[in-house]
Amino acid sequence: MKTNMNTEQIREEGIQSMKQRTINITRNIICALGILALIILIKPTKVFAFSMNDAKNSPVLTWGQYRTARLSNAYDVKLFQVKVTNRGYFRITFKLDDSANTDNIGYGWDLNIYDKNNLSEPIIKETEITGTRTTKKLVLAKGTYYIEVKSYSEYGMSPIMVPFDIKADVVSENNWEQENNNIFKKANKISIGKKYQGTLFDDIDEDWFKVVAPNTGRITATLNCDPDTDVNDVGDGWDVSVYSASDINTEIAKEEWIITKGSVRFNVVKGRTYYIYVHSYHYSFPEGYTYQLATSFKGPKATPAKKTTNTSKKPVKMVTGVSLKVKKKKTFALPYGKPKG
């Protein structure tokens, strides 16, 4: 009897323990859901790297000329701005000043480039700069861009009071792509027979171009790696796709993995617009490296006209105004009189 009571007691205690564990699990789930709801409802505060007022008051980098500056402490930030007014590209060069003591560089500097419309996330990041560093060619839209220079580490080994030089090189050329051309509605218009240059400056950059067929025939679009670029640096290369304005969702031609040179050929109809899409979705993409894009046109072969030979006889001209007169015969006298009978 005592054994049965102990068994019942153990069973009851087990049931109570299971109930308590279930209650605890339910309570934990409710707490977790409550915290998740608070995270969703509370909008995160947007943190800017620096204020717009600070950015607007920063010195403007003169094209092609170095400007010297230095960080006064580990938390100091130096700002500069570049104004892009024409089609082309710009790049930033950072180097140590000639008077800098290389023993005090530590982990070096960070250099970030921001668009004026987004001061929270840089479009270009260069980290741990301890010597000369030149950014890739930035083919961006017209406007103002801000450059931020700060210490790579705020916890020691910072380049405090070490002078550095910085400059912007802005190249204005009409044969460069014009950002923002990441969608077909903003495609750059190009002409048959001309060469253009562009670059994918990050892994989500896309370049769209549009060309109008001068006649019914065939267009060839050729993409080349820039001659100054080492083909070993472009990874899997570029992809080129072609679409017609009559059906922008259907790919009519494509060439992938272009590393040195590749072409796409597609039939065209006179007056119709065609879109050329340069992109890369591979793991190793040609970030910041320049490509050249050119198009050529070939129309249908003209059939030579056959020469026709006129075999008809020439009409005989009728002679008019001419009268025919019969002349009388002249009689001659014999010199010796009449003949004898």
Secondary structure as GFF3:
##gff-version 3
##sequence-region A 1 341
A	DSSP	alpha_helix	2	41	.	.	.	ID=ss1
A	DSSP	alpha_helix	52	56	.	.	.	ID=ss2
A	DSSP	beta_strand	67	69	.	.	.	ID=ss3
A	DSSP	beta_strand	77	84	.	.	.	ID=ss4
A	DSSP	beta_strand	88	96	.	.	.	ID=ss5
A	DSSP	three_ten_helix	102	104	.	.	.	ID=ss6
A	DSSP	beta_strand	109	115	.	.	.	ID=ss7
A	DSSP	beta_strand	124	129	.	.	.	ID=ss8
A	DSSP	beta_strand	133	134	.	.	.	ID=ss9
A	DSSP	beta_strand	143	151	.	.	.	ID=ss10
A	DSSP	beta_strand	164	172	.	.	.	ID=ss11
A	DSSP	three_ten_helix	184	186	.	.	.	ID=ss12
A	DSSP	beta_strand	188	189	.	.	.	ID=ss13
A	DSSP	beta_strand	195	199	.	.	.	ID=ss14
A	DSSP	beta_strand	207	212	.	.	.	ID=ss15
A	DSSP	beta_strand	217	225	.	.	.	ID=ss16
A	DSSP	three_ten_helix	231	233	.	.	.	ID=ss17
A	DSSP	beta_strand	238	244	.	.	.	ID=ss18
A	DSSP	beta_strand	247	258	.	.	.	ID=ss19
A	DSSP	beta_strand	261	268	.	.	.	ID=ss20
A	DSSP	beta_strand	273	279	.	.	.	ID=ss21
A	DSSP	beta_strand	290	298	.	.	.	ID=ss22
###
